[in-house]
């Protein structure tokens, strides 16, 4: 850890030549922010430290994947927060804005801090131009956010770049739009989003009444049609109290997971007694007694 901090520390790269780095920030669609750069005059960056501020309550999505230029493989603040057995390439460059350490959650104000090490752990240089990073943002109080990117003065880089006497065009601003950005039926902020992804993003979890027992997303019955019907009961029985391996063999078995989490005492199941209790509550009830799941966790409803 100490070796990493010494080799990549942002105060040690004073080189007489002056080079220029031009940063760009753009809307990559679906609420994503993309930051790129191009250098001039031959000198190459060995580290980057940027401060990012988002307006209107927008935040960086801490749980979403962060795509980074592969040459930038050393994340100093992640190493600071995770010093035991740290290896080059671990973590990501999201950092606290006014203190050392990795970011710990969604934030409207944050830093991006990363450097380049070679295979031997020695200081190396990044490419002359690159798409530096792509981040997923979350909307706030409006359908857009103004993004301001500046050099991270806290980390000693007013230009945002380490490796020489760099000049840059920072600060820069851009706007990211969140409407329309409903690219997935489930919101990133949903507490069960990661489980949804792990189970292959089942469309049935976005049926409007699935959380209340409508497993197939439609009304069924002969004389009277119900949202939670005998058809749903058959589907539920087939999936009930199965371990994950067995549940994956049941066609659309995960659709019977009504509360979207594993429950149980000695053994936890995705389709458990908790789900059975939900199912009983709404089984064969009139339409008015089977409400919508609500839009808190959903961008839109899916119909089968």
LUMNUKE-876671 format. One record per residue: residue in three letters; z, x, y of N, C-alpha, C, CB in turn. Coordinates in pm, whole numbers, plus 32768, in hexadecimal, padded with zeros to 4 digits. Glycine has a CB too. Layout:
% residues N
AlaZXYZXYZXYZXY;...
This chain:
% residues 304
Unk800080537F8880008000800080008056807D80797FA28001;Unk805880BC8080805E811580F57FD9815C810880D0817B80E5;Unk7F9C818580997F1B81CA80A27EB3817080E27EEB81F78017;Unk7EB280F180BC7E53809380F67E678088818B7E5F800980B4;Unk7EE4807981B77F01806682447EDB80E182957F9480468257;Unk7EF08159825B7ECE81D382A37E3781E282B17F08824D825D;Unk7DEF81C982467D5F81DF82477D14817682987D2A81E081BA;Unk7D4A80FC829A7D00809182DB7D3E806A83617CFA8018827F;Unk7DAF80AA83857DF4808784007D97808E84787E6A80E38415;Unk7D9B802884CE7D34801785327D41807485A97D347F8B8561;Unk7DA780C785AC7DB2811F861F7D7981AA86087E3F812B8646;Unk7D3B81C785957D1D825185727C88827385757D52826F84EA;Unk7C37821F85AE7BA7823285A27B65825886267B6781B6856C;Unk7BA782A3867B7B6D82C786FC7AFB832A86E87BD98302875B;Unk7A8282FC87017A0A834F86F579C5834C877D79AA831B8682;Unk799B83BE87B1796A83C3883A78F5836688577941844D8859;Unk789B835687F7782483058813784C8274882C77BF830E879F;Unk780282328884781A81A688A077A9815488637825818C8938;Unk77CE80EF8816776C809887D6778B800987FE776D80A8873B;Unk772B7FB187E6773B7F24880B77337ECE878E76CF7EF98872;Unk77877E68878C77847E06872077747D7D875F78067E0D86C8;Unk770F7D35873276F77CAE876377217C4B86F776617C998789;Unk77877BFC871677B57B9586BB776F7B1186D8784D7B8486C5;Unk775B7AC28670772B7A388681778579DD862F76957A2A8655;Unk77957963865D77E078FD8614778B78808611786C78E28657;Unk77847840859E772C77CC859077687763853576A377F7855A;Unk773476EA8544775A767984F07705767E8471774875F0853C;Unk7744769A83FE76FB76A5837F76F276208336773E770C8326;Unk771A75B383797713752F833D7790750D82EE769B752582E4;Unk77AB748A82E3781E7457829778A2749282C6780B74758203;Unk78AD74AD8349792A74DF8380794375728369799A74938348;Unk78DC75BE834878ED764E832D78CA76A283A77897767982B4;Unk791D770783C079067769842A78D277E983EA79897784847B;Unk7864781E8421782B789A83EE78277901845F779C788283B3;Unk785D79788443786079E584A5780C7A58846F78F27A1284C2;Unk77B27A8B84C2775C7AFB849B77607B64850976CA7ACC8480;Unk77287BDB84EB77217C43855176A77C9B853977A27C998551;Unk767E7CE085A376157D45859D76407DBB85F4758A7D0C85CE;Unk76307E3685C176557EAD860E75D97EF0864876A27F1085B5;Unk75F07F4086AF75857F9086EB75B5802286F3755E7F5A8779;Unk755B807C8711757C8108872F75AD815786B575E6810E879A;Unk759E811F863E75B5816E85C576408173858E758C81F285DE;Unk76A7815C85DE772E816185A9774A80E1855A77958174861B;Unk779E80EA84F477B98079849C784C8054849E778D8099840C;Unk786C7FD3849778F87FA98499793E7FC8841679017F1484B5;Unk79BB7FF084217A0E800B83AC7A7F7FA6839D7A47809783B5;Unk7A8E7F5483FF7AF37EEA83FA7AD77E8384657B7F7F24840B;Unk7B097E0C84517AF77D9E84B07B7C7D5584BE7A867D3C8480;Unk7B9F7D34853B7C157CE285557BF27C8085C57C927D3B857C;Unk7BE97C0285A27BC07B9A85FF7C2E7B32860C7B3C7B5785D2;Unk7C3B7AFB86827C967A8B869B7C417A0D86AB7CF07AA5871B;Unk7C6479A486637C17792786647C7178B686917BDB790985D7;Unk7C41786886F27C8C77F387237C327778871A7CBD780987B4;Unk7C6A770A86E87C22768C86D67C5E7620872F7C2576608642;Unk7C0A75D1876D7C3A756887C77C4774E3877E7BDB7559883F;Unk7C7F748187C37C8473F587977CC973E187117BF973BD878F;Unk7D2A743686F47D787425867A7D34745085FA7D9C7399866E;Unk7CBD748A86047C7974BB858B7CC5753385527BE674E285AA;Unk7CB7754984CF7D0075B6848C7CA475F884267D8175818448;Unk7CC0767684097C7E76B683987CBC767E83197C8B7753839E;Unk7C68766382B67C97762C82367CC7769F81DE7C2775D981EF;Unk7D4876B281DB7D84772481937D63772280FE7E1B772481A7;Unk7D5676AA80C37D4276A080337CAF76AD80097D78761C8002;Unk7C5276A380697BC476A780477B96773780317B6F766480B7;Unk7B2C774C7FE47AF977D47FCE7ACF781880507A8377D07F6E;Unk7AE9789B80597AC078ED80CA7A53794C80997B3A793B8108;Unk79DD794580D6796D799A80AC79637A0F810D78E6794A80A7;Unk796E7A8B80D879747B03812A79047B63810279FE7B48811C;Unk78CA7BAB8164786C7C16814678AD7C7780E378407C6081C8;Unk786F7C8F806E78B07CDD800478DB7D6A802D78547CE87F90;Unk78967DA9808B78BE7E3180B579497E3280F278597E698119;Unk796F7DC4813279F57DBA816D7A547D8C810079F77D5781E9;Unk7A8E7DEC80BC7AD67DD280407B6D7DE980497A9E7E277FD4;Unk7B9F7E0580C07C2D7E2680CF7C6C7DCC81387C407EBC80F4;Unk7CCF7D82810F7D0D7D1E81667D9C7D4A81847D0B7C8F8124;Unk7DAB7D8781F97E247DD0821C7E9F7D7682217E127E1582A0;Unk7E907D02825E7F047CAA82697F2A7C6D81E47EE97C3C82CE;Unk7EC87C56818E7EE77C2781077F377C9380BE7E647C0480B9;Unk7F0D7D1180CF7F567D8080917FE47D8880C77F0D7E0580A7;Unk7FF47D71814980787D74818880D57D0A814B806C7D608220;Unk809D7C93813280ED7C2580FD80FC7C2B806580B17BA18123;Unk80A67C78802480A97C827F9180A67D157F6880307C357F52;Unk81107D607F87810B7DF27F7581137E207EE4817B7E2F7FC0;Unk81457DCE7E8A81567DFA7E0080D17DF47DB681BF7DA37DB8;Unk80A67E667D83802D7E6E7D317FB07E3D7D7A80417E1F7CB2;Unk7FAD7E4C7DFE7F357E247E487EBE7E7B7E207F4D7E2C7EE0;Unk7E4B7E3D7E107DD07E867DF27D647E5B7E547DA27E6E7D60;Unk7D097EB87E727C997E9B7ECB7C4A7E257E947C3E7F177EDC;Unk7C2C7DC67EEB7BE17D4F7EC27C377CD57EAF7B977D6A7E44;Unk7CBA7CE87EA07D137C757E907D257C2C7F147D9B7CA27E59;Unk7D347BA97F0D7D587B5B7F817CE37B337FD97DBA7BA67FD2;Unk7D007B1880577C997AF580BA7CC67B2481437C7E7A5B80BB;Unk7C6D7B2081A77C8F7B5D82297CD87B03828B7C137B8D8269;Unk7CFD7A8A82647D417A3082C27DCE7A6382DC7D45799E828B;Unk7DF17A70835D7E6F7AB283827EB67A6383EF7E557B4283B1;Unk7F377A7E83FB7F867A4384677F537A7884ED801D7A618456;Unk7F517A2885577F167A5585D57F6C7AB286287EF479DE8626;Unk7FF07AA8861D80487AF7867480B37B428627808A7A9E86DB;Unk809C7B5585A780F97BA2855380AC7BD984DD81727B4B8523;Unk80DF7C4384A280A07C7B842B80B77C1C83B680D87D07840B;Unk80517C0F836180607BBD82EA7FEF7B5B82D780E17B7382EF;Unk7FE07B2E825B7F767AD182377F977A4582687F617AD0819F;Unk7F2F79F982887F40796D82AF7F7B792182387EB8792E82DC;Unk7FCF78BF82558016787881EB7FF377E481E380AA788681FF;Unk7F9B77B4823A7F77772682377F0B7708829D7FF176CE8250;Unk7EE1768A82A57E7E766183087EAE768683947E6275C982FE;Unk7E5176AF83EB7E7A76DB84717E0876C984D37EA8776D846F;Unk7E2A76A985507DC876A085BC7DB2772486027DF376388621;Unk7E11778085F17E0B7804862E7E2B786A85C27E6F781086A7;Unk7DCE78C585A77DE1792385397D8C799F85527DBB78E284B1;Unk7DA17A0484FF7D547A8185097D057A99848A7DB27AF78524;Unk7C9D7AE984997C4C7B1884297C537BB0842C7BB57AE48430;Unk7C8C7BEC83C47CA37C7C83C57C787CB8833F7D387C9C83E1;Unk7C187D1783447BE87D5482C87BA77DDA82E37B857CF68281;Unk7BA27E2D827C7B677EB182877B147ED2820C7BD27F1A829B;Unk7AE17F4E82097A877F7A819F7ABF7FF8815E79F87F9481D6;Unk7AD27FF680DC7AF6806B808E7A8F808180217B83805C8052;Unk7A7881017FFC7A1A811E7F917A6181177F0A79D981A97FA4;Unk7A1A81367E9D7A5081297E177AC881877DFF79E581457DB1;Unk7ACA81F57E4A7B3882547E3B7BAE82327E957B0982E07E5A;Unk7BA281C77EE37C0D81A07F3D7C0681E47FC37C8F81BD7EFF;Unk7B9582297FE17B85826A80627B43820F80C77B3482E88052;Unk7B57823081477B1B81E081B27A8381E381A97B498214823C;Unk7A44816E81B679B2816381B07984810A8222798381298126;Unk790180F5822A78C880A782987886802A8263786480FC82E7;Unk78867FC482B878427F48829777AF7F5082B978827ED582E0;Unk77627EE8829C76D37EE782BA76B87EDE834F768F7E748272;Unk763B7EFE837476157EF8840176117E698435758E7F3A8416;Unk75F67E0C83DC75F97D7E840176217D2E8386756E7D4E8439;Unk76647CC0839A76947C72832876C57BEA835577057CBD82DF;Unk76C07B8B82F8770D7B108308779A7B3382DC76D07A9782B4;Unk77F17B41833C78767B79832478CE7B1D82D278B97B9883A8;Unk78D17A9D82F7792E7A4182B5790279B282CB79BD7A5682EA;Unk791D795C826A790678CC82767988788582527891789C821A;Unk79B7782F82AD7A3777EB829D7A23775482A17A9A7817830B;Unk7A71770D82527A74767C82587ADE764F82BD7A91763F81CB;Unk7AB575FB831B7B1275C4837D7B307532835E7ADB75D2840B;Unk7BA0750383907BC6747683867BC2743884107C5274668345;Unk7B8E73BF84197B88737A84987C12735384C97B327301848E;Unk7C1D7342854C7C9B731C85887C95729385C67CC4738185EF;Unk7CA5728D86497CAC720D868F7C2371D986B87D03721A8708;Unk7BBB722C86AE7B34720286D37AD4722C86647B0A723E875D;Unk7A55720E867779F07231861479B872BC8626798271D08619;Unk79F8730E867679C57396868D7A3873F086BA7952739786F6;Unk7A1D747286BC7A7E74D186F27A36754287387AD975098681;Unk7A6D757187A67A3B75E887E97A81766187AC7A5475E18885;Unk7A3276C0877D7A667738873C7A5A77AD879C7A1A775586B7;Unk7AC877EF87B97AC87867880D7AEF78DF87B67B2B78588886;Unk7A9A794787BA7AB279BF876B7ABD7A3587CB7A4179D68703;Unk7B297A7F87C07B407AF388177B727B6887C37BA67AD18889;Unk7B797BDD87FF7BB37C4F87BC7C487C3A87A97B987CCF8809;Unk7C7C7C6A873A7D0A7C58871C7D5A7CC7875F7D227C588682;Unk7D8D7CA987D57DD87D0C88237E5A7D3087DD7DF57CD788B0;Unk7E977CD187997F127CEF87507EFE7D6186EC7F447C728707;Unk7E877D6586AE7E687DCD864D7E1E7E41868D7E167D9385DB;Unk7E1C7E4587147DE97EB8875C7D547EBF876F7E137F2E871A;Unk7D0E7E50875B7C7B7E5387627C477DEB87C47C3E7E3C86D6;Unk7C3E7E1188427C097DB388A57B767D95888D7C1D7DEA8932;Unk7B2F7DF5884E7AA17DDE882E7A927D9487AB7A557E628827;Unk7AFC7D8D875C7AF77D4E86D97AC77DA8866A7A9F7CD986E0;Unk7AA57E2686897A677E7F86277AAD7F06862679D27E908644;Unk7AC47F3E85AE7AF97FC5859E7A8E801D855F7B7A7FC58547;Unk7A9480A0857D7A3680FE854379F7815985A879CC80B484FA;Unk7A06813F862779CE818F869279F6815287167935819A8685;Unk79BC8183878279D781478805797380D5881979CC81B1887A;Unk7990806787D979347FF587DA79487F9E885579467FA3875C;Unk78DA7F70888978D97F0188E778A77E86889C787F7F208965;Unk78CE7E1188C9789D7D97888878887D2B88F078FF7D68881B;Unk784A7CBF88C378317C4D891B78A27BE7891777AF7C0B88F6;Unk79137C0988DA79857BAD88D779C77BA1895F79EB7BDA886F;Unk79FD7B2E89817A0A7AB6892E798A7A62892C7A7D7A618960;Unk79797A1588C1790979B888B57940792F888D789F79EC884D;Unk78F278C888A4791B7840887D78A777FA8837794977EE88FA;Unk78CA779C87E57866774487A778AA76C0878A782A77838725;Unk785D765D8760789475DA8740787375B786AF785D756D87A0;Unk78D67586866778C5755A85DE78D574C285DB792C75A0857E;Unk7876747E859E787A73EC859578AD73C1850D77EE73B185AF;Unk78FF735A850D79357324849178FA729D846F79CB7318849B;Unk78A4726584C5786771E484A977CF71EF84B8789F71778507;Unk778071C8845477B471A383D077CE721F837C775271458387;Unk78407225833A785E729882E47898726A826078BF72F8832A;Unk788071ED823D78B971B581C3786671DF814A78C2711B81CD;Unk7863726181307811729580C4784E727B803C77FA732980D7;Unk78CF72618036791372407FB9796671C37FCE796C72B67F89;Unk797271747F6579BC70F77F757A50710E7F8E79AA709F7EFB;Unk7A85717C7F5C7B13719A7F6B7B2772027FD97B4F71CC7EE7;Unk7B8A71EE802D7BA5724A809A7BE872CA80667BFE72088104;Unk7BCA733880AA7C0C73B780867CA373AC80917BD9742880E0;Unk7CD2735580E97D61734A81017DAA72F680987D78730E8188;Unk7D6172B6803F7DA172657FD87DFD72BC7F837D37721E7F7E;Unk7E7772907F677ED472E47F1B7EA473027E8D7F5B72A27F14;Unk7E4772B17E5A7E1372C67DD27D8572FC7DD47E1772437D83;Unk7D5B73367E477CD173697E517CB573D77DEA7CB7739F7EDF;Unk7D1174367DDB7CFA74A47D7D7CF074747CED7D6A750A7D89;Unk7D3F740E7CCA7D3473D47C447CAE73907C327DA773717C2B;Unk7C81734B7C9A7C0073067C957B8F736A7C7B7BE672BB7D1A;Unk7B9473DB7CC07B2F74437CAC7B39747C7C1E7B3F74B47D14;Unk7BB474967BF17BC974D17B6C7B9374777AFD7C5E74ED7B55;Unk7B9473F57B137B6273977AAE7AD1736F7AC77BB9731B7AAA;Unk7A8973BE7B1879FA73A87B2979D673427B9479C0737C7AAA;Unk7A3073287BF37A1872CA7C6079EC72407C2C79AF73017CBF;Unk7A3D72017BD87A14717E7BA17A0271167C0E7A7B714D7B3B;Unk798D70D77C0F797070727C7579CF6FFD7C6B78E070407C67;Unk7A016FE17BF27A576F6C7BDF7AD86F737C307A786F5D7B4D;Unk7B086FEC7C4F7B816FF67CA07B6A6FBF7D2D7BAF70887CA8;Unk7AEC6FAC7D527ACA6F777DD67A9E6EE57DD07A5C6FCB7E16;Unk7AB46EA27D5C7AA46E117D5A7B136DD67DB27AAA6DD77CC7;Unk7AF46D6E7DF97B506D3C7E607BD76D0E7E297B106CCB7EAA;Unk7BDA6CDE7DAB7C586CAD7D717C806CFB7CF37C4D6C177D4F;Unk7C476D707CE07C666DBD7C677CFA6DDF7C5E7C146E3D7C64;Unk7D386DFE7CCD7DC66E237CCC7E1F6DAE7CA37DF16E567D55;Unk7DE56D347CA17E306CBD7C787E006C867BF27E246C507CE3;Unk7DAE6CD47BA97D8B6CAD7B227CFB6C867B097DDE6C3F7AFA;Unk7CA86C817B737C1A6C607B607BD16CDE7B327BDB6C277BE4;Unk7BD16CF57AB17BA16D747A7A7B0A6D7D7A7C7BD46D8679ED;Unk7AC56D0C7A677A316D127A6479F06CEB7AE879FE6CB779F7;Unk7A406CCB7B4D7A0B6CB17BD279C66C2D7BE579AD6D1B7BF4;Unk79E06BCD7B8C799D6B4B7B9979F56ADB7B6279156B4C7B50;Unk79D56A617B8A7A1D69EC7B5779DF69C27AD27A1969777BBD;Unk7A3669A27A737A09697979EE7A5568FD79C17A1A69EB7989;Unk7A1968B479647A59683F792A79F267D779057ABE6805798A;Unk7A1E676D78C279C26701789879D4668A78F679DC66D67804;Unk7A3A663D78E27A5065C9793A7A7B65F679C47AB9656A78FE;Unk7AD3665C79C97B0466927A487AF267297A467B99666C7A60;Unk7AC067607AB27AAB67F27ABA7B1C68317B0B7A2168137AFA;Unk7B4E68A07AD67BBC68E67B177B9369787B337C3B68E17ABF;Unk7BCE69AF7B9D7BB86A3E7BB87BF66A937B497BF46A657C41;Unk7C6C6A6D7B1B7CAD6AB57AAE7CAB6A587A347D426AE07AD4;Unk7C4C6A7179DC7C2A6A1179737C3F6A4B78E87B9B69E57983;Unk7C1869FC78837C1E6A2A77F97BC96AA577E17BF369BC779C;Unk7B5B6AB278297B076B29781D7B556BA578487A856B1A7872;Unk7B9B6B9878B77BEC6C0978E77C5C6C2778847C276BEA7972;Unk7C946BC078477CFF6BD477E57CCF6C27776F7D366B4D77B4;Unk7C566C0A773F7C1E6C5776CF7C0B6CEA76F77B986C1B76A2;Unk7BDB6D0177707BC86D8A77A07C4E6DD177AB7B806D8A7827;Unk7CB36D8877DB7D376DC477EC7D736DEA77657D956D637837;Unk7D6A6D9177047DA06DAC767F7D636E2976427D8A6D357623;Unk7CE06E3B76567C9B6EAE761C7CC96F3276567C066EA07630;Unk7CFE6F2F76D17D256FAB77167DBC6FC277187CF26FA877A3;Unk7E086F5F76F07E9A6F6477037EDD6FD076AD7ED76EDC76E3;Unk7F36701C76ED7F8A708076A97F3970E8765C7FEA703B7649;Unk7EC8711076937E77717A76597E9371FC76A57DDE7156765E;Unk7E9B726B765C7EA472EB76A47E1D730976E57ECE735E7644;Unk7E19736E773A7D9F738777887D26739D772F7DB3740077E2;Unk7D3673EA76C47CC57406766C7C8F7387762D7CED746A75FF;Unk7CE9732F75FF7CBF72B275C27C85725276297D3572707579;Unk7CBF725276A17C8F71F777097C00721877327CEB71FD7783;Unk7BDE729877317B5672C077557AEF728F76F27B4E73567761;Unk7B1B726D767A7ABF723A76147AAA71A376207AF3725B7589;Unk7AFD7161766F7AF170D076857A8F70B976F87B7D708E76A5;Unk7A21707176E279C2705977507A08701C77C979516FFC7721;Unk79FE7062783A7A3C703578B87AD3702178AA79FB6FB278E8;Unk7B10706C784E7B9F705B78367BF4707578B17BCA70B577C9;Unk7BCD70D379037C1B70F6797A7C1F708479DE7BE3717279BC;Unk7BC3702279D17BC26FB07A2C7C3D6F587A1B7B456F5D7A15;Unk7C826F6479AA7CFC6F1679947D786F5779CF7D106F0178FF;Unk7D676FCD7A0B7DD6700F7A517DE26FCE7ADA7DBE70AC7A5E;Unk7E356F6A7AE47E3A6F157B5B7E866F547BD07E796E917B39;Unk7EEC6FA57BB27F386FE47C1F7F0D70747C377FCD6FE07C00;Unk7EA670A17BED7E6471217C047EC271997BF47E2871237C8F;Unk7F1971917B917F6C72047B707FA471F37AE37FE072147BD8;Unk7FD072617AAA800B725F7A24809E72397A2E7FFA72E879DF;Unk80CA71DE79D6815571B179D7818C71B57949816071227A11;Unk820F71BA7941825371B778C182D1720A78C581F671E97852;Unk83217203785B839F724D7854838C72C777FD841171F4781E;Unk838C72B4777A83787326772082E873597726839C73007690;Unk828972FB772C81FB731C773381BE72CE77A681B172FD76AB;Unk816E730F77F5812B72CC7866809C72AA7840812E732678E5;Unk8074722F78607FEC720078467FAD71D178C87FEC718F77DD;Unk7F2A71E178D17EE371AC79467EE6711479487E5071DE7948;Unk7EDC70D578D37EE6704378C97F6A702678827E687003787A;Unk7FCE700678D18058700478A180996F7B78B280AA706C78EB;Unk81196F78789481646EFC78A781656ECD793881F16F0F7879;Unk815F6F2B799481576F057A2380D86EB77A3D815D6F837A7E;Unk80696EE67A077FEA6E9F7A177FEF6E1779D37F756EF279DE;Unk80316E107960803E6D91791A80896D2C796F80866DA47894;Unk80F26D5A79B3813C6D017A0B80E56CCB7A7B81B46D497A45;Unk808F6D207AB580326CF47B1E7FD06C8E7AE47FE46D6D7B59;Unk7F9B6CAD7A6E7F386C547A317F726BC97A187F056C9179AE;Unk7FEB6BC379E0802A6B4279C5803E6AF07A4480B16B577980;Unk805C6B367AB180786AF07B2F7FFF6AA37B6280A56B547B98;Unk7F866AD77B467F0E6A997B807EB36A577B197EC16B017BCB;Unk7ED86A5E7A9A7E816A287A317E7069917A3D7EB96A4B79A7;Unk7DF269657A3A7DCD68D77A3D7E08688E7AB57DFB689279BD;Unk7E0D68D17B257E3D68947BA17DC668687BF77E9868F87BEF;Unk7DDE68057C4A7D7667D47CA77D5068437D087DA767577CF3;Unk7CD968367D437CA5689E7D9C7D0968C57E087C25686E7DDD;Unk7D4868627E467DA3687E7EB57E1B68D17E897DD367FC7EF3;Unk7E3A68D17E087EAE691A7DD67E8B69A87DA97EEC68D07D64;Unk7E0C69CD7DB57DE06A557D917DA46A967E0D7D786A537D19;Unk7DF56AD47E617DC36B087EE17D736B887ED27E376B207F3E;Unk7D316BAA7F3E7CEB6C2B7F487D4F6C9D7F407C996C337FCB;Unk7D206D127F157D756D897F117D8E6DC17F9D7D376DF37EB9;Unk7D456D9180017D566DC3808A7D056E4180A27DE86DDD80A6;Unk7CE26E5B81207C876EC8813F7CCC6F4B81657C2C6E9F81AE;Unk7D516F5381567D976FCD817E7D5E7049813C7E2A6FC0815E;Unk7D3F704080BB7D1170B580707C7B70B380527D5D70BF7FEF;Unk7C34705180877BA8703E80617B4C703B80DB7B986FBE8012;Unk7AD6707980CD7A6F706F81337A1F6FEE81257A1270E7812B;Unk7A066FC580AB79BC6F4A809279D56F1E800179236F5D80AD;Unk79B26EA27FE379C26E6C7F5B79416E7F7F0D79E96DD77F5E;Unk79526E937E8B78E06E9E7E3078D86E1D7DE078EE6F1A7DD1;Unk785E6DEC7DCB78486D787D7577FA6DA47CFA77FD6D067DC1;Unk781E6D727C8377DA6DA07C09774C6D667BFF782C6D787B8D;
